[in-house]
């Protein structure tokens, strides 16, 4: 199939149109503007709606309306805007409405800056809004994944009737890489049976997140919980990079994972058996894969563009069976392969070297 | 037993029995004398009369009217506090044939949702808003609303609403009618039967204007709340009639229903088969897609830096496009973040025969520095033995490194010779191809033809490319004798 050299942000929008997205509601914020701008061009041409809302609060509620009416719909923002949308995201999850929310992360907290960071992991993965809910969270690392995971996001949103967040850093959005768009067929969404579409057939349908009776709400929250458990069994995605024989397993997502691949190569040139486990779904988290790697692994080494957020999920997955090291940069600083490499050389001693050292001590 | 004739019965679009309510399914949850029950009935009659029940989507707010879906046998969407107009926008635009009616109280619409109602109205959304104004928060137990009258004691204004501290009652209908887009805005009251009949007329006109596709409509209903006002229903009606209506003048504030043009129907969605063209996806496979992967061992880590406007990003893109056509894995990463707006520009390009791991180039093996600050910033990070191209007559002495192959050429002056200094970046590309043989000429030409917009520019760029090659060849001949 022909490939197109394209920015990740544009690939995401084209992927969304091919996935059947016909409504985009957004509000300007750097560094997510390219997504809204591409959506403003392509989505109306595809017969859909693009609207620049008065705020992120309004935008997410417009998505709520479009989703209620059975349209595949999407918004994109960055940290400060996602914070404003958190109310709406909780309502979407509570009302079991499918939609896709893109967060092109920037530096925080507060106004922070517009440089790339990964400080919104907790907000994305642990909830962000009120109540017992989760978004499913996908973390692309290539322009191709910006397209493919967007398609997957819409499918998962429908399958689970739940918002899906694409959590991405500015680099992955800005970067151009060749993308194959046409290997999967374009999709047109049929009207879901639960939608409220202003027709005789859908007249008895209702969308709400309000359940007054305690037993009723508990049953509802348990139903949501069951979806998240099912998602963990069925939807978890990750990439293994040279982990077959790795004793040092790096963990990173998004652009950091790409940088870590360079570090793996640099370490292997030094004779250190390094590999990378890249979570692609951040929620559900690929905990089982971490557990599978425990026997061979001396050290899990997490690198993030934050002061350490995903590292907590790695520790929960490993449950103390192996040490988990961490290094992070933040504020918009992207760690270089060289600086990670230097620090790892100080932190990690391969098993062979240790054994030799022990033998020497015992001798 | 005499035959009974029913002159008033429940509207058809209200459920006979309120099953969603769970208990006491024969009666509403509203207090005796509450205005919501009356307003709901007027709205339901309107829906029946217009024959639109199947098309209606009721949007229920947060507040006492949160349970509209207990009663209306129509489509129902319950939403967050204040957000009804935004949700209604999403619904109506998704389903232009539906009739979307949002129903909000004064806290919901005039306080927390003031932005949403203002902008939905200002966009002229094809929705109808019923605004129940009882000048108090009912559901939460009697706190001050933005519409609470001055001096009125509420649970959060225990000494009475004070204009200095709490501001003035907010006149929503007047605000709405100051906007250009709304076609129908009227304030009505439920103070007596005559007022209720006028209210019915206004509600009908508002919904009708949506059915005709004319534009945004809003009816503000001054509505009694006997329980929270601590009045009996008769007193409360009198209060609406005599006190509220004095502060909030009744009557039509905007009626353009006679001369407004219906909004045009949306264009039908194109066929799925048209999407690739709409999305400008490539029709022809790149040569590399058909050919086996490029067998060359290649790992170019290229950094290009200069001023904004020198075509730094496009030069990088041309390299990446041509690399892709040559069957290589490629990535292109622009300078990003605060740098974007500071007048400098740089990008990282990788060309590799294996999948590109990191697109970030820290240590380059080709550095293209188009100004001195860029050379200064990045030359120390160039790998020993690697190549540097610099825009200038010679490499400034303080940045010379003996372990690098460094070439200086005045690329933009050379571009001027072929017609415009703007093509300087393509002169650089020519020079780079000449000195490295990085990519085949025909592949680069093909990529250029795809990326460069317009025949005129393509012609200039082709000349610029050969000028760059020529100049580099000449320089190499010269430099063979004198390294750096």
Interface residues (C-beta under 8 A of the other chain):
Chain A: X1 X2 X3 X4 X5 X14 X17 X18 X22 X23 X25 X31 X42 X45 X46 X47 X48 X49 X51 X53 X54 X55 X57 X58 X59 X61 X62 X63 X64 X65 X66 X67 X68 X69 X70 X71 X73 X87 X88 X91 X95 X113 X114 X115 X116 X170 X171 X174 X175 X176 X177 X178 X181 X182 X186 X187 X188 X196 X197 X198 X199 X200 X202 X203 X204 X205 X206 X207 X208 X209 X210 X212 X213 X255 X258 X259 X261 X262 X264 X265 X332 X334 X336 X337 X338
Chain B: X20 X22 X53 X54 X55 X56 X57 X59 X66 X69 X73 X74 X75 X76 X77 X78 X79 X80 X83 X86 X87 X88 X89 X90 X91 X92 X93 X94 X95 X97 X98 X99 X100 X115 X116 X118 X119 X266 X267 X268 X269 X270 X272 X275 X276 X278 X279 X281 X282 X283 X284 X285 X286 X289 X317 X320 X321 X324 X329 X330 X331 X332 X333 X334 X336 X337 X338 X356 X357 X358 X359 X360 X362 X363
